[in-house]
Amino acid sequence: MHVEVIATEALGDRSYVVHDGEVALVVDPQRDLDRVHAVLAEQGVRVGAVAETHIHNDYVTGGHALAAEIGVDYLVNAEDPVTFDRRGVAEGDEITVGTLRVRPVATPGHTVTHLSYVVDDTAAPDEPAAVFTGGSLLFGSVGRTDLVDAARTIELTHHQYRSAQRLAQLPDETRVYPTHGFGSFCSSGNATGAESSTIGAERAANDALLATDEDSFVETLVANLTAYPRYYAHMGPRNLAGPDAADLSPVAAVDPDELRKRIADGEWVVDLRDRTAYAAEHVGGTIGIALGGQFSTYLGWLLPWGTPVTLIGDTADDVAEAQRQMARIGIDRPAGAAVGTPAELAPSGDLRHYPRATFADVAARSGAEADEPVLDVRRNDERAQGGILGATHIPLQDLLTRLDELPAGRLWVHCASGFRSSIAASLLDRAGRDVVLIDDEYSRAVELGLATG
């Protein structure tokens, strides 16, 4: 049995192509299916079935489209209230995919109807089995339990603990393949980005399997749940409806006149360049969210859902990558794109810039500058661990609805590393505020005595 990993680093997820050399089971595929087809072609295998561990909250699935395209069974929990044809499965079933034996295991917690799949190869009985755990048992921890219904979080956390304990009864050598936990907001606790693990290794290191008792585990996990992207609210309904594959065909080009009109109309025009370049020069009225890292996560978190998005990139390839990342979270088509430098895209001269600084610069401020306010845009859980004395704290995700709470004067904006503060600085610049981007690690502020924690 061979397991090919398709990692989506920007969302902290993994999909899997499991095969016997001829026939494959595809588990939790993302919506940009060209990546799946590339792996199938490279391995020289065909799809025998597609499986979902759960109705995902952090991305639009490609499972429905892939199964329909190829004409194979789509394995989805029989209890999920979907509106499309599927092969409803439950614990106790056994599905054959080539020489692979696929057995669903009920592992509620991350969602109410969550399944894991134990897969072994009947043609290689001495080979260890694999378990595809979705958002249940992760490397080092478990998936978060508050995404389905906040009122059921305690109940689902108890289920999550028990599901992890059930999976821990599998043989030590069973290989573990989670979907979440590689930086995903779907994870909780001490989830790690390890490359591989086994049931034996998890039994020795996983939060849920080291907890002294169920109640203490539940209390700790719930107490440490943090904010998660608002776009998650739209993913479950979309996935229950059976989404189509992503349309990655090129988007319409937008010329400088149209770009200026869209900005004047208050539309979202997103500049994909890195934060250093954006701060140095950008088209006025745009929003800077650097491509890479967590581009789609924060775009989806901040964007009023359904708002058209026009992209600005240095190259067509940058625009295409942003389009791909947007499609994964259900922003189906950018409203247009412009490629070029700020000067080329704003020939009328509507260019802006703002300074960048370090925490050493903050410490060295004097005179009137020393009284200019500092804005902390980290999450509430981060702020609870410490902050710069006297700083105003508004999490990035709340900034657009709390602009009237900001102090007067030039704002020095920081986060934990510079990425989120760069987005905040661009939003404030767009709103007409004078800003300084603190492009530095928060740990440096602590070293300099500017902050606690």
C-alpha positions in Angstrom: 0.0 0.0 0.0 1.3 3.4 -1.0 0.2 6.7 0.4 0.9 9.9 -1.5 0.5 13.2 0.3 -0.9 16.3 -1.3 -0.2 19.1 1.2 -2.0 22.5 1.2 0.4 24.5 3.4 -1.6 27.7 3.1 -4.5 26.1 4.9 -2.6 23.6 7.0 -4.3 20.6 5.4 -3.3 17.4 3.7 -5.2 15.2 1.1 -4.2 11.7 0.3 -4.0 9.3 -2.6 -3.8 5.7 -1.3 -3.2 3.0 -3.8 -2.2 -0.6 -4.4 -0.2 0.1 -7.5 -3.3 0.1 -9.8 -6.3 1.5 -8.0 -6.5 4.5 -5.6 -8.7 5.8 -2.8 -8.6 9.6 -2.6 -9.2 11.0 0.9 -10.3 14.6 1.6 -9.3 16.1 -1.8 -9.1 19.9 -2.1 -11.1 21.6 -4.8 -8.2 22.3 -7.2 -8.2 18.8 -8.7 -5.4 19.2 -11.1 -3.1 18.4 -8.2 -4.8 15.1 -7.6 -4.7 14.3 -11.3 -1.0 15.0 -11.4 -0.4 12.5 -8.6 -2.5 9.9 -10.3 -0.7 10.3 -13.5 2.7 10.2 -11.8 1.8 7.0 -9.9 0.1 5.4 -13.0 -3.1 4.6 -11.0 -6.8 5.2 -11.4 -9.4 6.3 -8.9 -11.6 3.5 -7.4 -13.3 5.7 -4.8 -13.2 9.1 -3.1 -13.7 9.4 0.7 -14.6 12.3 3.0 -13.7 12.0 6.7 -16.2 14.8 7.5 -18.0 17.9 6.1 -15.1 20.3 6.1 -15.3 23.8 7.7 -12.1 25.3 6.4 -12.2 24.6 2.7 -14.5 23.7 -0.2 -14.1 20.0 -1.0 -13.1 18.6 -4.3 -14.5 15.2 -3.4 -17.9 15.6 -5.0 -16.6 16.9 -8.2 -13.8 14.3 -8.5 -16.2 11.3 -7.8 -18.7 12.7 -10.3 -16.1 13.3 -13.0 -14.6 9.8 -12.8 -17.9 8.0 -12.0 -16.8 6.3 -8.8 -18.3 5.9 -5.3 -18.2 9.0 -3.1 -17.9 7.7 0.5 -19.7 10.1 2.9 -21.2 9.4 6.3 -24.7 8.1 5.8 -25.9 10.4 8.5 -24.7 13.6 6.8 -27.7 15.6 5.4 -26.2 16.1 2.0 -28.2 17.1 -1.1 -26.3 15.0 -3.6 -25.9 11.3 -4.4 -23.2 9.5 -2.4 -22.4 6.1 -1.0 -23.5 6.5 2.6 -21.1 4.7 4.9 -21.0 3.9 8.6 -18.9 2.0 11.0 -19.2 -1.7 10.3 -19.0 -1.3 6.6 -16.2 -2.6 4.5 -15.4 -1.1 1.1 -13.1 -2.7 -1.5 -10.9 -0.5 -3.6 -8.6 -2.7 -5.7 -6.8 -4.8 -3.1 -7.4 -2.2 -0.4 -9.9 -2.8 2.4 -11.5 0.4 3.7 -13.2 0.3 7.1 -15.0 3.5 8.4 -14.7 4.1 12.1 -17.1 6.6 13.9 -14.9 9.3 15.5 -17.2 12.2 16.4 -15.8 15.3 18.0 -14.4 17.6 15.3 -17.9 17.2 13.8 -20.9 15.3 14.9 -20.7 12.7 12.1 -16.9 12.5 11.7 -15.4 9.3 10.3 -11.9 7.9 10.2 -10.9 5.2 7.7 -8.7 2.2 8.5 -7.1 1.0 5.3 -5.1 -2.1 4.7 -3.9 -4.0 1.7 -5.2 -7.6 1.5 -2.4 -8.4 -1.0 0.2 -7.5 1.7 -1.2 -8.8 5.0 2.1 -8.3 6.8 2.2 -4.6 6.0 1.0 -2.1 8.6 -2.5 -0.6 8.1 -3.1 3.1 7.8 -5.8 5.2 9.5 -7.0 8.4 7.9 -8.1 10.5 10.8 -9.3 13.8 9.3 -9.9 16.3 12.1 -10.0 13.6 14.8 -6.6 12.4 16.0 -3.9 14.8 14.8 -0.1 14.7 15.2 0.2 15.7 18.9 -3.4 16.7 19.6 -6.9 16.6 18.2 -9.1 18.8 16.0 -11.0 21.7 17.5 -14.6 21.0 18.6 -16.4 24.4 18.4 -16.9 24.7 14.7 -20.3 22.9 14.3 -22.3 24.5 17.1 -20.9 26.5 19.9 -23.6 25.2 22.2 -22.4 21.7 21.7 -18.7 22.3 22.2 -18.4 20.6 25.6 -20.4 17.6 24.3 -18.2 17.3 21.2 -15.0 17.7 23.2 -16.0 14.7 25.3 -16.7 12.8 22.0 -13.3 13.9 20.7 -11.5 12.5 23.7 -13.3 9.2 23.4 -12.7 9.0 19.7 -9.0 9.5 20.3 -9.0 6.8 22.9 -10.8 4.4 20.4 -8.2 5.1 17.7 -5.4 4.4 20.2 -6.6 0.8 20.4 -5.3 0.2 16.9 -2.0 -1.6 16.7 1.1 0.5 17.5 2.5 0.2 14.0 -0.7 1.7 12.3 0.3 4.7 10.3 -1.6 7.9 11.1 -2.7 10.4 8.4 -4.6 13.4 9.6 -6.2 16.0 7.3 -5.7 18.9 9.6 -3.0 20.0 12.1 -0.2 21.6 10.0 -1.0 25.2 10.9 -4.7 24.8 10.3 -7.1 26.8 12.5 -9.1 23.5 12.7 -6.5 22.1 15.1 -6.2 22.6 18.8 -3.7 22.0 21.6 -0.2 21.1 20.7 -0.8 19.9 17.2 2.5 19.6 15.3 3.5 19.8 11.7 5.3 16.5 11.8 5.8 14.6 8.6 4.6 11.2 9.8 3.4 9.3 12.9 2.0 6.0 14.1 -0.6 5.1 16.8 2.3 4.0 19.0 4.0 7.4 18.7 0.7 9.2 19.3 0.0 7.2 22.4 3.3 8.4 23.8 2.9 12.1 22.9 -0.7 13.1 22.0 -2.5 15.5 24.3 -5.7 13.5 24.3 -3.8 10.2 25.0 -1.7 11.7 27.8 -4.5 13.5 29.7 -5.0 12.2 33.2 -8.7 12.1 32.8 -11.5 13.0 30.4 -12.9 16.0 32.3 -9.5 17.7 32.7 -8.8 17.2 29.0 -12.2 18.7 28.1 -11.6 21.7 30.4 -8.2 22.4 29.0 -9.1 22.1 25.4 -12.1 24.3 25.6 -10.3 26.9 27.7 -7.6 27.2 25.0 -9.8 27.4 21.9 -8.9 30.6 20.0 -10.6 32.7 17.3 -11.0 31.1 13.8 -11.7 32.6 10.4 -15.2 33.9 9.8 -15.3 32.3 6.3 -15.6 28.9 8.0 -19.3 29.6 8.5 -19.8 29.3 4.7 -17.9 26.1 4.1 -20.2 23.5 5.8 -23.3 24.6 3.8 -21.3 24.7 0.6 -19.9 21.2 1.1 -23.3 19.8 2.0 -24.6 21.0 -1.3 -21.9 19.2 -3.4 -19.6 21.9 -4.8 -18.2 21.9 -8.3 -14.5 21.8 -9.1 -12.5 25.1 -9.1 -12.6 27.2 -12.3 -9.0 28.2 -12.6 -9.2 29.8 -16.1 -7.6 33.2 -16.4 -9.6 36.2 -15.0 -10.4 39.3 -17.0 -7.7 42.0 -17.2 -8.5 45.3 -15.6 -6.9 48.5 -17.0 -5.8 51.5 -14.8 -9.0 53.5 -15.5 -11.2 50.6 -14.4 -9.0 49.9 -11.4 -9.3 53.5 -10.4 -13.1 53.3 -10.7 -13.3 50.2 -8.6 -11.2 51.8 -5.9 -13.3 54.9 -5.9 -16.4 52.7 -5.6 -15.0 51.2 -2.4 -14.5 47.7 -3.9 -11.8 45.4 -2.6 -8.7 45.7 -4.6 -6.0 43.4 -3.1 -2.3 43.9 -3.8 -0.4 40.6 -3.6 3.1 41.9 -3.2 5.2 41.4 -0.1 4.7 43.9 2.8 8.1 45.6 2.2 7.2 46.5 -1.4 3.7 47.5 -0.5 4.8 49.8 2.3 7.3 51.5 0.0 4.7 52.2 -2.7 1.2 51.1 -3.5 -1.9 52.3 -5.4 -4.0 54.4 -3.0 -7.2 52.6 -1.8 -5.9 49.1 -2.2 -5.4 46.5 0.5 -2.1 44.7 1.0 -2.3 40.9 1.7 1.0 39.3 0.7 0.7 36.1 -1.4 1.9 33.0 0.4 1.6 31.9 4.0 -1.9 32.5 5.1 -3.1 34.8 2.2 -6.5 33.0 1.7 -7.1 32.6 5.4 -6.9 36.3 6.2 -8.6 37.4 3.0 -11.5 35.1 3.8 -11.5 36.2 7.4 -11.6 39.9 6.7 -13.6 40.1 3.4 -17.3 40.9 3.7 -18.6 37.6 2.3 -19.7 37.9 -1.4 -17.7 41.1 -2.0 -16.0 41.1 -5.4 -12.2 41.1 -5.3 -9.9 42.5 -7.9 -6.2 41.4 -7.7 -3.0 43.3 -8.3 0.1 41.2 -8.9 3.7 41.6 -10.2 3.1 38.7 -12.6 0.3 36.7 -14.1 1.6 33.7 -12.2 1.1 35.5 -8.9 -2.5 36.3 -9.8 -3.1 32.6 -10.8 -1.8 31.4 -7.5 -4.0 33.8 -5.6 -7.0 32.7 -7.6 -6.2 29.1 -6.8 -6.0 29.8 -3.1 -9.2 31.8 -3.2 -11.1 29.1 -4.9 -10.2 26.6 -2.2 -12.2 28.7 0.3 -15.2 29.4 -2.0 -14.2 32.7 -3.5 -15.0 31.3 -6.9 -13.7 34.0 -9.3 -11.8 37.2 -8.8 -13.6 40.1 -10.4 -10.5 40.9 -12.4 -6.8 41.4 -12.2 -4.1 43.9 -13.0 -0.5 43.1 -13.5 2.3 45.7 -13.2 4.0 48.1 -10.9 2.1 50.7 -8.8 3.4 53.5 -11.1 2.1 51.6 -14.2 -1.3 51.0 -12.6 -1.8 54.5 -11.3 -0.5 56.7 -14.0 -2.4 59.7 -12.5 -0.1 59.5 -9.6 -2.4 58.2 -6.8 0.4 56.5 -5.0 0.9 56.1 -1.3 3.5 54.8 1.1 4.2 54.5 4.8 7.2 53.8 6.9 8.3 50.5 8.4 10.0 50.2 11.8 11.4 47.8 14.3 10.7 47.5 18.0 14.1 49.0 18.5 12.7 52.1 16.7 9.8 52.1 19.0 12.1 52.0 22.0 14.1 54.9 20.6 11.2 57.3 20.0 11.5 60.7 21.7 9.6 63.9 21.8 6.1 64.1 20.3 6.8 60.8 18.4 7.1 59.0 21.8 3.4 59.8 22.5 2.1 58.4 19.3 -0.2 55.4 20.0 0.7 51.8 19.4 -1.9 49.4 18.0 -1.7 45.6 18.8 -3.7 43.5 16.2 -2.9 40.1 17.7 -5.7 37.7 18.8 -7.2 37.9 22.2 -5.4 34.8 23.4 -2.0 36.2 22.4 -2.8 39.5 24.1 -3.7 37.7 27.3 -0.1 36.5 27.5 1.3 40.0 27.5 1.4 43.2 25.5 3.1 46.6 25.0 2.3 48.9 27.9 -0.3 51.4 27.0 -1.0 49.9 23.5 -4.5 49.8 22.2 -5.6 46.2 21.4 -8.0 45.4 18.5 -7.6 42.0 16.8 -7.1 42.3 13.1 -10.3 40.4 12.4 -12.3 43.1 14.3 -10.4 46.2 13.0 -12.8 47.2 10.2 -15.8 47.3 12.6 -13.9 49.1 15.3 -12.2 51.9 13.5 -14.0 54.5 15.6 -12.3 53.1 18.7 -8.8 53.9 17.5 -6.9 56.7 19.2 -6.1 59.9 17.3 -2.7 60.5 15.7 -0.3 58.4 13.8 -0.6 54.7 14.7 2.3 52.3 15.1 0.9 48.9 14.3 2.3 45.5 15.4 1.4 41.8 15.6 3.6 38.8 16.4 5.8 38.9 13.3 4.7 41.6 10.9 2.3 39.7 8.6 -1.0 40.6 10.2 0.2 44.1 11.1 1.0 44.7 7.4 -2.6 43.9 6.5 -3.8 46.1 9.3 -1.6 49.0 8.2 -3.0 48.7 4.7 -6.5 48.8 5.9 -5.8 51.8 8.0 -4.0 53.6 5.2 -7.1 52.8 3.0 -9.3 54.4 5.7 -7.1 57.6 5.6 -5.1 57.0 8.8 -1.4 57.8 9.1 0.5 54.6 10.0 3.8 53.1 10.8 4.2 49.3 10.2 6.2 47.6 12.9 7.7 44.8 10.9 9.4 42.8 13.7 9.1 39.8 15.9 7.1 40.5 19.1 9.7 38.6 21.1 12.1 41.6 20.4 9.7 43.9 22.2 9.9 41.7 25.2 13.7 41.7 25.1 13.7 45.5 24.9 11.4 45.8 27.9 8.6 47.3 25.9 6.2 44.5 26.6 5.3 41.7 29.0 4.8 38.1 28.1 
